[in-house]
Amino acid sequence: MRGSSARPKEISVTTGVDFELDDKTVDLLIQSGGDFTDLGENIAQQLGENAARNKLIVDHYVENKKEYGRTVIFALNIVNAIALSKLAQ
């Protein structure tokens, strides 16, 4: 197997985004017996569509682009990937 030219480096960006679960979501969680499958999609959608959070992530990369070089940014879902891509252009 060939060696990779990339050097993985995990970077976490604190976004300061907090949110509370609404009553409907809490009820869904209780009714499902704690199944987080749908809840996870709900939360991912909320986070992925948060414009301030997305801007902060892209701004962090742009400010550190010289240090990071070519970078892969992992998104929560397709909608989030599109939003991040548009902001980065």
C-alpha positions as a Markdown table, in Angstrom:
| # | Residue | x | y | z |
|---|---|---|---|---|
| 1 | Met | 0.0 | 0.0 | 0.0 |
| 2 | Arg | 1.3 | 3.4 | -0.9 |
| 3 | Gly | 1.9 | 6.0 | 1.8 |
| 4 | Ser | -0.4 | 9.0 | 2.0 |
| 5 | Ser | 0.9 | 12.4 | 1.1 |
| 6 | Ala | -1.7 | 13.9 | 3.5 |
| 7 | Arg | -1.1 | 14.3 | 7.2 |
| 8 | Pro | -4.5 | 14.0 | 9.0 |
| 9 | Lys | -4.9 | 16.7 | 11.7 |
| 10 | Glu | -8.2 | 16.9 | 13.5 |
| 11 | Ile | -9.2 | 20.5 | 14.3 |
| 12 | Ser | -12.2 | 21.4 | 16.4 |
| 13 | Val | -13.7 | 24.8 | 16.2 |
| 14 | Thr | -15.8 | 26.0 | 19.1 |
| 15 | Thr | -18.9 | 27.5 | 17.6 |
| 16 | Gly | -20.7 | 28.5 | 20.8 |
| 17 | Val | -24.0 | 27.2 | 19.3 |
| 18 | Asp | -26.3 | 26.0 | 22.0 |
| 19 | Phe | -29.9 | 24.9 | 21.5 |
| 20 | Glu | -32.6 | 23.3 | 23.5 |
| 21 | Leu | -34.8 | 20.4 | 22.5 |
| 22 | Asp | -38.4 | 21.4 | 22.1 |
| 23 | Asp | -41.2 | 19.5 | 23.8 |
| 24 | Lys | -42.1 | 17.7 | 20.6 |
| 25 | Thr | -38.5 | 16.4 | 20.2 |
| 26 | Val | -38.3 | 15.3 | 23.9 |
| 27 | Asp | -41.6 | 13.5 | 23.5 |
| 28 | Leu | -40.3 | 11.7 | 20.3 |
| 29 | Leu | -37.3 | 10.7 | 22.2 |
| 30 | Ile | -39.3 | 9.3 | 25.1 |
| 31 | Gln | -41.8 | 7.5 | 22.8 |
| 32 | Ser | -38.9 | 5.9 | 20.9 |
| 33 | Gly | -37.4 | 4.5 | 24.0 |
| 34 | Gly | -34.3 | 6.6 | 23.6 |
| 35 | Asp | -33.8 | 5.9 | 19.9 |
| 36 | Phe | -31.7 | 8.9 | 18.8 |
| 37 | Thr | -31.9 | 8.1 | 15.1 |
| 38 | Asp | -34.6 | 10.7 | 14.2 |
| 39 | Leu | -33.4 | 13.1 | 16.9 |
| 40 | Gly | -29.9 | 13.0 | 15.4 |
| 41 | Glu | -31.2 | 14.0 | 12.0 |
| 42 | Asn | -33.2 | 16.8 | 13.6 |
| 43 | Ile | -30.2 | 18.1 | 15.4 |
| 44 | Ala | -28.0 | 17.8 | 12.3 |
| 45 | Gln | -30.5 | 19.8 | 10.3 |
| 46 | Gln | -30.6 | 22.5 | 12.9 |
| 47 | Leu | -26.8 | 22.7 | 13.1 |
| 48 | Gly | -26.2 | 22.3 | 9.4 |
| 49 | Glu | -28.6 | 25.2 | 8.6 |
| 50 | Asn | -27.1 | 27.5 | 11.2 |
| 51 | Ala | -25.7 | 30.4 | 9.1 |
| 52 | Ala | -23.6 | 31.9 | 12.0 |
| 53 | Arg | -22.1 | 28.5 | 12.8 |
| 54 | Asn | -21.3 | 27.8 | 9.1 |
| 55 | Lys | -19.7 | 31.2 | 8.7 |
| 56 | Leu | -17.5 | 30.7 | 11.8 |
| 57 | Ile | -16.3 | 27.4 | 10.4 |
| 58 | Val | -15.4 | 28.8 | 7.0 |
| 59 | Asp | -13.9 | 32.0 | 8.5 |
| 60 | His | -11.7 | 29.8 | 10.8 |
| 61 | Tyr | -10.4 | 27.9 | 7.8 |
| 62 | Val | -9.8 | 31.0 | 5.7 |
| 63 | Glu | -7.9 | 32.7 | 8.5 |
| 64 | Asn | -5.7 | 29.6 | 8.9 |
| 65 | Lys | -5.5 | 28.5 | 5.2 |
| 66 | Lys | -1.8 | 29.1 | 5.0 |
| 67 | Glu | -1.1 | 26.9 | 8.0 |
| 68 | Tyr | -3.6 | 24.2 | 7.0 |
| 69 | Gly | -3.0 | 24.0 | 3.3 |
| 70 | Arg | -5.4 | 21.9 | 1.2 |
| 71 | Thr | -8.1 | 20.7 | 3.6 |
| 72 | Val | -11.0 | 18.4 | 3.8 |
| 73 | Ile | -13.9 | 19.8 | 5.9 |
| 74 | Phe | -16.4 | 17.2 | 6.9 |
| 75 | Ala | -20.0 | 18.4 | 6.9 |
| 76 | Leu | -23.0 | 17.0 | 8.8 |
| 77 | Asn | -25.0 | 16.3 | 5.7 |
| 78 | Ile | -25.4 | 17.3 | 2.1 |
| 79 | Val | -27.2 | 20.5 | 2.9 |
| 80 | Asn | -24.5 | 21.5 | 5.3 |
| 81 | Ala | -21.8 | 20.6 | 2.7 |
| 82 | Ile | -23.5 | 22.9 | 0.1 |
| 83 | Ala | -23.7 | 25.8 | 2.6 |
| 84 | Leu | -20.1 | 25.5 | 3.7 |
| 85 | Ser | -19.0 | 25.2 | 0.0 |
| 86 | Lys | -20.9 | 28.4 | -1.0 |
| 87 | Leu | -19.5 | 30.3 | 1.9 |
| 88 | Ala | -16.0 | 29.2 | 1.0 |
| 89 | Gln | -16.2 | 30.5 | -2.6 |
